[in-house]
Amino acid sequence: MNPYLREKVHINGQWRDGESGKALEVFNPGNGKLIGTVPRCGPVDVLQAIDAAKAAFGLWSSASVDERAERLW
């Protein structure tokens, strides 16, 4: 399986299961082989992610490029 695909969804700084408890299979478009699964998120997951993004926007938008890069890498 692909190490870049996660079995959990990342919302508000936490890795957790998707609301549905189900997963979607991800296939390599070049050869059609299964490369992993990702959580199938539902409406609750989406709304929680939107709320987390709105809450973080003020601090994130006022951060310098260097501060943003440090948090991402």
N, C-alpha and C positions, 0 to 999 in steps of 0.2 A: 504494500500500500504506500501511497505518497505521503511523506512526512509533513507536507505543507497543508494537507487537508486535515481538518480537525473533526473529531466526533462530537464536539460540543460547540455551542454558540458563545461568542464573547459580547456581553452586554454590561455596560457600566463597570468595567474593570474586573469582571468575573467570568470564568468559563463555566458553563452549565448546560444541561440538557435542553433541547428545544421543547416548547410547550406540548407539541404533539407526541413526543417520544419516538417519532419515526425518523427515518433517514432517507436521503436521496442518493442514489448511486451516481458517480461521476465517471464518465468514460473519456478516454483519450480520443479526440476526434481524428487523429491521424491513423490509428490502427483499430479503433473500436474496443480496445481492452479496458476493463474496469481498473481504475486507478485508486478508488477509495469511495468513501461516503462522507456526506456532510449532513448536519441536522436539518430537518424539515421544520422551519419556523412557522408559527401561526400568528394570528392577529395580536395576541397578547405580547409575544416576543417583539413584534414590530413596534407596537406602541411603547413598550419599555425602552427599546433602543432609541426611538425618537425623543422620548422624555430625557434620557441620559445625554443625548447629543445637545438638546436645547440647554440643559443645565450646565454643560461643559463649555458651551460656545463663548461666553463672556471671557472666561479665563484663557481659553485657547486663542481667541482672536487677539487678545492683548499681549500674547507671548511673542518674543522675538523669533526670528528664523532659527537662531542657534538653540533657543530653548525648545522649540518644537522638534528640531532634529534630535536633540538629546533624548527626548521622551520616546521618539520613534525608534531610535537605534540604540 
